[in-house]
Amino acid sequence: MLKFWVLGLCGLTLILFSACEEKPFALGRPLTEPEQRGQRLYTQTCRNCHFADSPKPLSGPSLAGVFRKPFLPSGRPANNDIMKQTIYAGRNNMPGFKSVFTDGQMSDLLAYLHTL
């Protein structure tokens, strides 16, 4: 009888841990045109180092839910201005992208990052 209680308790623990696992954010609507353009830019330039759909870091920190948190992984506020500065200037091992993105492309990329 004790074996059944132990097995039941182990099973319940596993269920509880799986329920606590962070689930991907669902936007609940199709991406707008600027968000789609931003997604393409993200895929071309950011995806190799930053996950968009997992809280785990890759070469750089995850960007999943980046604007749904009060702070970036660096501790700086999570807002468009700080994110734009970070992308343009780079940070730590991340190169700067000032010469890569136009202002319009940066707006599209930020629009997409808000959907993550």
CORHUQUI-V439578 format. One record per helix or strand. SS is the DSSP state (helix for helix, strand for strand). FROM is the first residue (numbers start at 1). LEN is the number of residues. Records with the same first field share a line. If there is no record, write none. Layout:
# CORHUQUI-V439578
SS->FROM-LEN + FROM-LEN
This chain:
# CORHUQUI-V439578
helix->2-19 + 33-13 + 66-3 + 80-10 + 103-11
strand->71-1 + 77-1 + 91-1 + 94-1
